[in-house]
Amino acid sequence: MALPDPTPTTTALVTGASSGIGQAIARRLAARGHGVTLVARREDELRALAAELADEHGIRAEVVPCDLADPAARDRLAAELDRLGLEVDVLVNNAGFGTYVTFAEADREREVEQVRLNVEAVTDLTARYFPAMVRRGRGAVLVTASTAAFQPLPGNAAYAASKAFALSFTEALHAEAAGSGVTVTVLCPGPVATGFQDASGAHEFAGKVPKALWRSADQVADAAMQALDRGRRVVVPGLPNRIGAALGRFSPRPVVLKVMGAG
Ligand SMILES: NC(=O)c1ccc[n+]([C@@H]2O[C@H](COP(=O)([O-])OP(=O)(O)OC[C@H]3O[C@@H](n4cnc5c(N)ncnc54)[C@H](OP(=O)(O)O)[C@@H]3O)[C@@H](O)[C@H]2O)c1
């Protein structure tokens, strides 16, 4: 099941399009002729990308600044899409951040914000646009999880749990969508040098990650597009990350917790 063909009244809504993986995915969708709706909080970055994509590919690029962790802001985003008369036929749920701290030392509000963005916003936007895709018999949903999704991670507990939600949720929707004309894929990157390390306070953690696991945002976006084209359920970019994901997923939990907790 491939990505739907672009039309003048449909749009690819990409969250987290102001930076990193989301920006790279938005570029690829625009290059294929999809109109894009770029969503994140930083309006200047979104406007610069929209101008670039409209100019280079002659597509319609909308900018909707939105704090996706805020339910009222998500209502305004949906209202703006209605006002523009645009149908979302590609939904890229990609915005996210992580917290890298033991839970006893964590900031409560930041932990809750993380769940609101990585879990609640993904559920909400998918609930808003996936059912209509199924009714129309065309559409695509991509959710960015992480290799963190495959096992619990001490020191990164709520982030790993939020991405485990994204993985489980999206895999289930992939099965529900079978035969409907809608593609549903979960993207599970390993480490990628983006704004994520600054936004998530992950520099110390990143410094310990072997070089073989790193991929660029462009490599990850290419893997995501290929997986959407092929109707894949899960994509983990890079062989070393696929091996790590399998170890995380299938090793006994006491072993995983001991190894991951030791770092
Ligand atoms: N980089 C990695 O190592 C890595 C690995 C595995 C998975 N991931 C996942 O990949 C996804 C993209 O991250 P990235 O690596 O591209 O990092 P990034 O460069 O920091 O991009 C994150 C994007 O999310 C947006 N965002 C953050 N909080 C938001 C909010 N409250 N409302 C709306 N947008 C918000 C940011 O835009 P604004 O700041 O402008 O709002 C930005 O566009 C995330 O879900 C992340 O968990 C990343």
The ligand as an SDF file (V2000), in Angstrom:
LIG
                    3D

 48 52  0  0  0  0  0  0  0  0999 V2000
   17.1610   12.5330   17.4170 N   0  0  0  0  0  0  0  0  0  0  0  0
   17.1440   11.3250   17.9560 C   0  0  0  0  0  0  0  0  0  0  0  0
   18.1700   10.8020   18.4230 O   0  0  0  0  0  0  0  0  0  0  0  0
   15.8540   10.5340   17.9510 C   0  0  0  0  0  0  0  0  0  0  0  0
   15.9120    9.1520   18.0900 C   0  0  0  0  0  0  0  0  0  0  0  0
   14.7400    8.4110   18.0970 C   0  0  0  0  0  0  0  0  0  0  0  0
   13.5220    9.0500   17.9690 C   0  0  0  0  0  0  0  0  0  0  0  0
   13.4780   10.4040   17.8490 N   0  0  0  0  0  0  0  0  0  0  0  0
   12.1660   11.0320   17.7200 C   0  0  0  0  0  0  0  0  0  0  0  0
   12.1180   11.7140   16.4950 O   0  0  0  0  0  0  0  0  0  0  0  0
   11.1520   12.7540   16.5740 C   0  0  0  0  0  0  0  0  0  0  0  0
   11.7350   14.0130   15.9530 C   0  0  0  0  0  0  0  0  0  0  0  0
   12.8220   14.4300   16.7360 O   0  0  0  0  0  0  0  0  0  0  0  0
   14.1290   15.0540   16.0990 P   0  0  0  0  0  0  0  0  0  0  0  0
   15.2360   14.1230   16.3500 O   0  0  0  0  0  0  0  0  0  0  0  0
   13.8820   15.5320   14.7280 O   0  0  0  0  0  0  0  0  0  0  0  0
   14.3450   16.2700   17.1320 O   0  0  0  0  0  0  0  0  0  0  0  0
   14.2020   17.8450   16.9450 P   0  0  0  0  0  0  0  0  0  0  0  0
   15.1290   18.3120   15.8890 O   0  0  0  0  0  0  0  0  0  0  0  0
   14.3220   18.4080   18.3310 O   0  0  0  0  0  0  0  0  0  0  0  0
   12.7070   18.0060   16.4350 O   0  0  0  0  0  0  0  0  0  0  0  0
   11.6250   17.8990   17.3080 C   0  0  0  0  0  0  0  0  0  0  0  0
   10.4530   18.6340   16.6790 C   0  0  0  0  0  0  0  0  0  0  0  0
    9.3370   18.5370   17.5630 O   0  0  0  0  0  0  0  0  0  0  0  0
    8.7970   19.8510   17.7140 C   0  0  0  0  0  0  0  0  0  0  0  0
    8.1680   20.0050   19.0160 N   0  0  0  0  0  0  0  0  0  0  0  0
    8.7280   19.8210   20.2430 C   0  0  0  0  0  0  0  0  0  0  0  0
    7.8500   20.1190   21.2070 N   0  0  0  0  0  0  0  0  0  0  0  0
    6.6970   20.5080   20.5750 C   0  0  0  0  0  0  0  0  0  0  0  0
    5.4240   20.9510   21.0110 C   0  0  0  0  0  0  0  0  0  0  0  0
    5.1290   21.0500   22.3190 N   0  0  0  0  0  0  0  0  0  0  0  0
    4.5040   21.2780   20.0950 N   0  0  0  0  0  0  0  0  0  0  0  0
    4.7850   21.1890   18.7720 C   0  0  0  0  0  0  0  0  0  0  0  0
    5.9640   20.7620   18.2820 N   0  0  0  0  0  0  0  0  0  0  0  0
    6.9040   20.4350   19.1870 C   0  0  0  0  0  0  0  0  0  0  0  0
    9.9960   20.7800   17.5850 C   0  0  0  0  0  0  0  0  0  0  0  0
    9.5830   22.0600   17.1470 O   0  0  0  0  0  0  0  0  0  0  0  0
    9.4350   23.3670   18.0620 P   0  0  0  0  0  0  0  0  0  0  0  0
   10.5410   23.3640   19.0630 O   0  0  0  0  0  0  0  0  0  0  0  0
    9.5220   24.4570   17.0500 O   0  0  0  0  0  0  0  0  0  0  0  0
    8.0740   23.2610   18.6640 O   0  0  0  0  0  0  0  0  0  0  0  0
   10.7620   20.0830   16.4540 C   0  0  0  0  0  0  0  0  0  0  0  0
   10.2470   20.4810   15.1990 O   0  0  0  0  0  0  0  0  0  0  0  0
   10.7690   12.8750   18.0440 C   0  0  0  0  0  0  0  0  0  0  0  0
    9.5160   12.2480   18.2400 O   0  0  0  0  0  0  0  0  0  0  0  0
   11.8540   12.0980   18.7560 C   0  0  0  0  0  0  0  0  0  0  0  0
   11.3970   11.5340   19.9640 O   0  0  0  0  0  0  0  0  0  0  0  0
   14.6130   11.1550   17.8280 C   0  0  0  0  0  0  0  0  0  0  0  0
  1  2  1  0
  2  3  2  0
  2  4  1  0
  4  5  1  0
  4 48  2  0
  5  6  2  0
  6  7  1  0
  7  8  2  0
  8  9  1  0
  8 48  1  0
  9 10  1  0
  9 46  1  0
 10 11  1  0
 11 12  1  0
 11 44  1  0
 12 13  1  0
 13 14  1  0
 14 15  2  0
 14 16  1  0
 14 17  1  0
 17 18  1  0
 18 19  2  0
 18 20  1  0
 18 21  1  0
 21 22  1  0
 22 23  1  0
 23 24  1  0
 23 42  1  0
 24 25  1  0
 25 26  1  0
 25 36  1  0
 26 27  1  0
 26 35  1  0
 27 28  2  0
 28 29  1  0
 29 30  1  0
 29 35  2  0
 30 31  1  0
 30 32  2  0
 32 33  1  0
 33 34  2  0
 34 35  1  0
 36 37  1  0
 36 42  1  0
 37 38  1  0
 38 39  2  0
 38 40  1  0
 38 41  1  0
 42 43  1  0
 44 45  1  0
 44 46  1  0
 46 47  1  0
M  CHG  2   8   1  16  -1
M  END
$$$$
